[in-house]
Amino acid sequence: MNFTFFDFIGLIVSVVIAFFVFGSISSKAGYPRWYGPLMVIPFLNIVLLVWFAYAAWPIETKLLQLELGGSKQPIWRDDT
């Protein structure tokens, strides 16, 4: 099996695309964008995917607070 230069370029391009795609998905769910690169690590990607599927997302929690009238401030504002 020969591993050519074009195979290497394809691998690098695939990893970079995965970084952006998974980073965007985690960002839209309310998690930090750096969770994206963690998805290319073997075994950790499976654990993160299961956790991501069943955990309460921060964006869901903020939406629920707004629907219940618990907070009248915009969801992007953090007064700590």
C-alpha positions in Angstrom: 0.0 0.0 0.0 1.5 3.3 -1.1 0.7 6.5 0.7 1.2 9.3 -1.8 1.5 13.0 -1.4 -2.1 13.4 -2.7 -3.3 11.0 0.0 -1.6 13.1 2.6 -3.2 16.3 1.2 -6.6 14.7 1.2 -6.2 13.6 4.8 -5.2 17.2 5.9 -8.1 18.7 4.0 -10.5 16.2 5.6 -9.3 17.0 9.1 -9.5 20.7 8.6 -13.1 20.4 7.3 -14.0 18.2 10.2 -12.6 20.9 12.6 -14.8 23.6 11.1 -17.9 21.4 10.8 -17.8 20.0 14.4 -16.7 23.4 15.8 -19.7 25.1 14.1 -22.1 22.4 15.4 -20.8 22.7 19.0 -20.9 26.5 18.8 -24.6 26.5 17.7 -25.4 24.2 20.6 -23.9 26.6 23.1 -20.6 24.8 23.7 -17.1 26.2 23.1 -15.9 26.0 19.5 -12.8 24.1 20.5 -14.9 21.0 21.1 -14.7 20.5 17.3 -11.1 19.4 17.1 -11.7 16.9 19.8 -13.9 15.0 17.5 -11.0 13.8 15.4 -9.4 11.9 18.3 -10.2 8.2 18.1 -12.4 6.8 21.0 -12.9 10.3 22.4 -15.1 11.2 19.4 -17.5 8.4 20.3 -17.6 9.4 24.0 -18.2 13.0 23.0 -20.8 12.1 20.5 -22.8 10.1 23.1 -22.4 12.9 25.7 -23.4 15.5 23.2 -26.5 13.6 22.2 -27.8 13.1 25.8 -26.5 16.2 27.7 -28.7 19.3 28.2 -27.3 21.8 25.8 -26.5 25.3 27.2 -28.7 26.9 24.5 -31.6 24.7 25.5 -31.2 25.7 29.1 -31.2 29.4 28.2 -34.2 29.0 26.0 -36.1 27.2 28.7 -35.3 30.0 31.1 -36.6 32.6 28.7 -39.8 30.6 28.0 -40.5 30.3 31.7 -39.9 34.0 32.3 -36.9 33.4 34.5 -34.8 36.0 32.7 -35.7 39.1 30.8 -32.1 39.8 29.6 -30.8 38.8 26.2 -29.4 35.2 26.2 -26.0 36.4 25.0 -25.4 38.7 28.0 -23.6 37.3 31.0 -23.7 39.4 34.1 -21.4 37.5 36.5 
